[in-house]
Amino acid sequence: MSSDELSVLLSRDVRIVQDLRLWKQTDKFVKQARTGSEQPGRDRIVAEKGQQNGRRHKDLELRLRKLVGEARLFVRGPSWS
């Protein structure tokens, strides 16, 4: 039995992995910080971080869509007859 595979070769974007990690870490922080007791100063900072992270997410999505749109695709699987 053979398996089908799709490899996607993205163009080089030196910041994409770093930005994805930062987005995920900030998302986790914001979720955890919102579950604690209310503190007006901290809550304002957490809300701002959440808004920044939302913009980061939109930017990442656009960059990834562009990278995938320009990507080279390699397919391996059973031959078509």
Secondary structure, DSSP 8 states (H G I E B T S, - for coil): ----EEEEE----TTHHHHHHHHHHHHHHHHHHTTS---HHHHHHHHHHHHHHHHHHHHHHHHHHHHHHT-EEEEESS---
